[in-house]
Amino acid sequence: MGKGFGFKTQTISIKERKVYRHFLDKVLQVAEQGLQKGQLLYSLLEKNLEKLNDVFAEVLRDWVASSFPNLTKSNARKKAKAIFVFSYWIREFTQGDKESNLEIAIGGYQSALKIYTRSEDSTEWGNINYNLGLIFRERQRGIFGDNLEQAIKYFQNSLKVFTHEFFPEQWARANHNLGATYCQRIYGEKSENLENAIIYFENALLVSTKQAYPDKWLAIKNDMASAYISCLQGE
């Protein structure tokens, strides 16, 4: 089932799959304690680096698909929160195979979206979409152009929740990333992509001012300069 998500197909025995399933249980038990337990989770991951691979990503997706429909709403939300926490930390994890870590994070976040909805869990839904945007921007597997399209979709989804009025910092952050992604975009007209990039950068600067956020302001200004140069050169 993993081909569409860039998994490298691996065949394992039922016994081996049970080992991965047991490891998933342990991971979620720690993750259920919340984001503040990152170091405890990392300690567990460091002892099981050989399991952080495409098989684990597939086991995670399969478990969600088979178990979530049978859980009560409260239990499903509890597990979804644990998966959200784990996905956050596995993306930041510097050990193991980076590509596999990202695929695991994608599987986790997309699984959490089966429970978290925009109407009932707007902040969580927005954060998951934003984080998926970040992952697809840096994803190594799959088709580069398609990954960027996914990133744009997820960043734009996050803006449905993170509005300028109520979530200015998150709104600016998503706009900055959209600008950077449109600069990289290979589908569509180059000039139109760069024009969109500049619009998103200008949006971000409405919040990330030189006075309030000098580092962010400088980063956005540098990205805007690159976009303007590309426009002038007609690249």
N, C-alpha and C positions, 0 to 999 in steps of 0.2 A: 504493500500500500504506500510505501514511502517514495516511490520514484518521482512523483510530482513535486516533491519538496527537496529534491537534490540528494536523497539518501543514496549511499553506496550499498547495493544489495548484499546482504550477508545471510547465509543459511546457518541456523543454529538448532541444536536439539531442544526438545521440550524441557529437559533437565536444565540446560543452560538458560533457557528463557525464564524458568522459575527463579534462577539465581538473580537475574536482572529484575524480576518482579519483586523479589524480596528487598533488593537494594532500593528500588523505587519506594517501597513502603517506609524504609528507614529515612530516606531523603524527605519524604512528605511529613513524617513525624517531627523532624527537626524544623522544617519550614513552617509547620502549623504554629510554631511559637512566635513567628513574626519576623519582620525585616531586621530587627535588632540582633538576631541570632546568626548573622552572616558568618562570623568567625567559627562558630560551632558547625555550621553547615560546610564551610570550607575544610575544616578538619576531617569531616566525613568524606568529602570529595577527594581530598589528597590521598586518602587511604584506598581509594577505589578508582584511580585514574584509568585503569584498563577497561572500566565499564562505561566511561564517558565517550560513547561512540554512537554510530548510527543505529545499532541494535537497541540501545537504551532509548533513543529518540522514538523509534518505532514502538517499543514496548509502552512508552508513555502514552502515545496516541491511541494505541489499541486498548489500553486500560481505560482511558477516558471514554472511548466510544462504547465499550462494553459495560462499564460500571455506572457512569453518570445517569443513564436513563432509569436505573433501578434505585437510585439514592433519593432520600427525601430532599426537599428543597434546601433545608438548613444544612444537611450534610454535604450536599452538592456545593453549596456556597463555601463551606468550610474547606473542602478539598480544592475548590477553584482558587481560594485565597492562598492556600499552601503552594499551589502550582505557580501562581503569580509571583510569590516570594522567591521560589526556587528559580524561576525563569530570570528574575532580576539578577540574582547572584551568579548564575551560571554564565550569563553574558559577560559579567565583570571578571569572571574567573580567569586567571592568567596561566594556569597550568593545564596540562593535557593538550588535546588537539583543538585549536581555535575554531576551525571550520565545524567540527562536530559540536562544540559547545554552542555555537550560534544556531545550528540546526535543532539542537535540543531546546534552546530558548524559543525558537520559532514555534516548535511543536507545543511547548508549554503555554505560551501566550495565546496562540490560536485556540488551544483547548479551553483556556480560561474564558475566552469570548463566547463559548457555548453556554456559559452560565451568566457572566456579567453582561448586562444590556445597557444601552444608552439611557433608556427610560427609568430603570430602577437603580442603576449603579453608575451614574454619569461620570463621576471623577475616576473611578477605577477603569471604566470603559475608555475614557480619554487617555489615561496613562498607558494602558496596554497598547492602544493604537499608536501613541507617540513612540513607545519603546520598539514596537514592530517596525515603525518607520526608520528608526536608527539602525536596527539590525539589517534590514534589507538594503540600506545604503552601504553597509560595510560587508555584506554577504559576498563570499567568494564563489560559491557554487551557483549553478543555474546560469541563465543568460543575463549578462550585465544589464542590458537595456530593460529587460523584464523586471529585474530586481528594483531598478530605479522607479519603474511605474508603480510597483507595489509600495515602495517607500512614499511616493507622492500620495497615493491613495490613503495610506495610514496616517500620514501627517495631516492631510485634509480632514480625515475623520476626526482627529483629535481637536481640530479647530471648531467642530460642531459643538464641543463641550467647553473648550478653553477659549472663551471670548475675551475681547479686549477689556470689556467692562468689568467682568467678574474674576478673570484669571489673567491679569496683564503679563506676568512673568512667563507663564506657560504659553500664552498666546505669542509673545515675542520669540520665545525659544522655537516654537513650531514654525513660525514665519521665517526665522533665520535658516532653519534646516530645509524648508521648502525652497528658499532662494538658492541654497547651495546645491540642492538636488536638481533644480532646473538648470543650473549651470552645467551639470554633468550630463543632463538628459541627452540621449542620442536619437530618440524618436521625435517626430514633428519637425517644424521649421526651426532652425538654429536661432534666427533673429527673434522669433516669437518666444522661444524658451528663455532667451536672455532678457527679453523685456519683462517676462513674468518673474524671473529671478530678481530683477531690480525692484519690482513692485513689492515682492515679499521682503526684501532687505529693507526697503523704506518703511514698511509696516513695523518691522522689528525695531527700527531706530526710534519709533514713537515712544517706546518703553525703555529700550536700552540706550539711554542718553549718555553723553560723555561724562556728565556730572554724577549720575547715579550708578552707572556700570561701565567704568572706563575700559576695562579689559574686553567686555562683550562688545562695546561700541567700536573699539579698534578692530576686533575680529570681523565684525559686519562691514565696516568701512573697507577693509582690505579685500573682502569678498566682492563688495560692490565695485571696487576699482578694477578687479580682474574681469568682472562682467562687462563693465563699460569699455574696457580695452578690446575685449572680444567683439563687442558690437561695432566699434569703430573700425576694426580690422576686417569686419565682415566674415569672420570665421564661422 
